Amino acid sequence: MNKELLNKISSMQKVLIAVFIAFLFVAGIYLYLNPQDKLSQSKQTGEFSNAVNNYPLAKTPEVVELKNGDSYNLAASIVKKNIKGQEIKMLAYNGSIPGPIIKLSQGAEITVNFKNETDVDSTIHSHGVRVDNKFDGVADVTQKAVKPGESFSYKLKFPDAGIFWYHPHIREDYAQELGMYGNYLVTPTQKDYWAEVDREETLFLDDLLTENGKIAFFDRNIVNNTLMGRFGNVMLINADDKYRLSIKQGERVRFYLTNAANTRVFNASIPNAQMRLVGGDNGKYEREEWIDSVLLGPSERAIVEVWFDKAGKYQIIHKTPDKTYTLGTISVAKSPVTTSYLLTPRVNQDFINSLSFLRPLFTKPVDQKLNITVDMMGMNQGSMMMGGNQSMGMQDDNDGDKIEWEDNMQMMNAMSTNKNIKWKLVDDQTKKKRTWILTGNLEKVKKLRFQFLTIRNPSIQCSTQYIFMARGF
């Protein structure tokens, strides 16, 4: 065999090897972006089923008014719901998404008897409510997980007025995403706590990730999309992709907004309507103000009052610097206008006075600085797949938009799980990892500063955001 022929064979082998490597690279990317296909081709069937079977259709939530000392049965179950013209498997409280609106007076104490009839362990966490620790609903911290078929009773106290919500605190990436959320509406004992309105509406803002008309893949044993969170591609109000509200001209409406999304920040507004921000997570604000839009991070609540003085259709929108989403429509029927809106936002001097003991702390020096950072445990290798050979670093993000409106790191995010992403709390002075913050006698107020170190991948120039929640304060 002559030398020329050998060179041709060698060249062909190199081409075949290059083609094979390219195929593996493309296949690897595809499987990362389409985990459903990856698992269906393997023997590992550890995914949650997305089959709708003969599950009942989700109902519209009802308002349940409870009195001090009442008990209420709340069951979580599997349902189906029509979203974008497709029947999709969802999870519900008492058959509805959102769950029942539990309305009660400030100061009431009730018992919620919870039963889990879903396909995942669960609890009930009463978000924002100052409850006894043993009823806080955090699995393996304040209670054992409520397994499918099991029950647990929560004794809840509601010392504060405003809008709060309930949801699971175990695998909420799956259960909350599929509809397990509902509101507590706590009416104030003070008669003029809120301004007079004609009606009240509770709105859950959410998004849902679907693929081919079904819920996108969820693993039973591994939580994915842990780097940036699970951004959805369908926008919802009260789990409805075509939310509609009908009211009369001249009505003053108080909207209680809750962001139930996994990671998406909403910038909500109602163009051409006067909107006044009056409260948030912990009830009324010191000073009300006119606003064009309200920004809501995950789990955050806002209370706005809107006067619809003209008949017609109004859109509820979510607007980012690059895109505008229509979330729902409000139809205002022509009607005689019998009231006029108070054009001056209120100053709540009683609330201002109640916070006077905290004001000296605003200028008090910080007692301790704590850094929140992340151990990526080998995920830096993923940067090679993105066309760069620089590893992901930790640094402050002092430029660009501070809000990540969309998932701009889809491949890296899809690769991230609770197995390869670990969060750490590090003392800024000693550089040691901390597992606790405050213990012992807390009469002396301690002022802490939490420094978020933002992840950035230099190869794609994209930084990520994280939501931090201080529990028990």
Secondary structure by P-SEA (a helix, b strand, c coil): ccaaaaaaaaaaaaaaaaaaaaaaaaaaaaaaacaaaaaaacccccccccccccccccccbbbbbbccbbbbbbbbbbbcccccccccccccccccccccccccccbbbbbbbbbbccccccccccccccccccccccccccccccccccccccccccccccccccccccccccccccccbbbbbbbbccccccccccbbbbbbbbbbbbcccccccccccccccccccccccccccccccbbbbbbcccbbbbbbbbbcccbbbbbcccccbbbbbcccccccccbbbbbcbbbbcccbbbbbbbbcccbbbbbbcccccccccccbbbbbcccccccccccbbbbaaaaaaaaccccccccccccbbbbbbbbccccccccccccccccbbbbbbcccccccccccaaaaaaacccccbbbbbbccccccccccccccccccbbbbbbbbbccccccccbbbbbbbbbccc
